[in-house]
């Protein structure tokens, strides 16, 4: 009886992993890297949307600025 729910959960996890891998935009080795200004703008959007914590925002912002 325990195996049926466990199998269902495993199937769901597999589907989620496959979907997340296929929905990611393809990266090309020839694609230009985003500029620091573009990366900072994207970081601001993530913060404004509440998708990253204030700590993640500050750490990532410092890393981007440190690369300049």
The 8 nearest C-alpha neighbors of each residue, nearest first, counted from 0:
[[1, 2, 3, 4, 5, 6, 7, 8],
 [0, 2, 3, 4, 5, 6, 7, 8],
 [1, 3, 5, 0, 4, 6, 7, 8],
 [2, 4, 6, 5, 1, 0, 7, 8],
 [5, 3, 7, 6, 2, 1, 8, 0],
 [4, 6, 2, 8, 3, 7, 9, 1],
 [7, 5, 9, 3, 4, 8, 2, 10],
 [6, 8, 4, 10, 5, 9, 11, 3],
 [7, 9, 11, 5, 10, 6, 12, 4],
 [8, 10, 6, 12, 7, 11, 5, 13],
 [11, 9, 7, 13, 8, 12, 6, 14],
 [10, 12, 8, 14, 13, 9, 15, 7],
 [13, 11, 9, 15, 10, 14, 16, 8],
 [14, 12, 10, 16, 11, 15, 17, 9],
 [13, 15, 11, 17, 12, 16, 18, 10],
 [16, 14, 12, 18, 13, 17, 19, 11],
 [17, 15, 13, 19, 14, 18, 12, 20],
 [18, 16, 20, 14, 19, 15, 13, 21],
 [19, 17, 15, 21, 20, 16, 22, 14],
 [20, 18, 16, 22, 17, 21, 15, 23],
 [19, 21, 17, 18, 22, 23, 16, 15],
 [20, 22, 18, 23, 19, 17, 24, 25],
 [23, 21, 19, 20, 18, 24, 17, 25],
 [24, 22, 21, 20, 25, 19, 18, 26],
 [25, 23, 22, 26, 21, 20, 27, 19],
 [26, 24, 23, 27, 21, 22, 20, 28],
 [27, 25, 24, 28, 30, 29, 23, 31],
 [26, 28, 30, 29, 25, 31, 24, 32],
 [27, 29, 30, 26, 31, 32, 25, 33],
 [30, 28, 27, 31, 26, 32, 25, 33],
 [31, 29, 27, 28, 32, 26, 33, 25],
 [32, 30, 29, 33, 28, 27, 34, 26],
 [31, 33, 34, 30, 29, 35, 28, 38],
 [32, 34, 37, 38, 31, 35, 36, 30],
 [33, 35, 37, 36, 38, 32, 39, 31],
 [34, 36, 38, 37, 39, 63, 33, 64],
 [37, 35, 39, 34, 38, 40, 33, 41],
 [38, 36, 40, 34, 35, 39, 33, 41],
 [37, 39, 35, 41, 40, 36, 42, 33],
 [38, 40, 42, 36, 41, 37, 35, 43],
 [41, 39, 43, 37, 42, 38, 36, 44],
 [42, 40, 44, 38, 43, 39, 37, 45],
 [41, 43, 39, 45, 40, 44, 38, 46],
 [42, 44, 40, 46, 41, 45, 47, 39],
 [45, 43, 47, 41, 46, 42, 48, 40],
 [44, 46, 42, 48, 50, 43, 47, 51],
 [47, 45, 49, 43, 44, 48, 51, 50],
 [46, 48, 44, 49, 45, 43, 50, 42],
 [49, 47, 45, 46, 50, 44, 51, 43],
 [50, 48, 46, 47, 51, 45, 52, 44],
 [49, 51, 45, 48, 46, 52, 47, 44],
 [52, 50, 46, 49, 45, 55, 56, 53],
 [51, 53, 55, 54, 56, 50, 46, 49],
 [52, 54, 56, 55, 57, 51, 46, 58],
 [55, 53, 57, 52, 56, 58, 51, 59],
 [56, 54, 52, 58, 53, 57, 59, 51],
 [55, 57, 53, 54, 59, 58, 60, 52],
 [56, 58, 60, 54, 55, 59, 61, 53],
 [59, 57, 55, 61, 60, 56, 54, 62],
 [58, 60, 62, 56, 61, 57, 55, 63],
 [61, 59, 57, 63, 62, 58, 56, 64],
 [60, 62, 64, 58, 59, 63, 65, 57],
 [61, 63, 65, 59, 60, 64, 58, 66],
 [64, 62, 60, 66, 65, 61, 59, 35],
 [63, 65, 61, 66, 62, 67, 60, 35],
 [66, 64, 62, 63, 67, 61, 60, 59],
 [67, 65, 63, 64, 62, 35, 61, 60],
 [66, 65, 64, 63, 35, 62, 34, 61]]
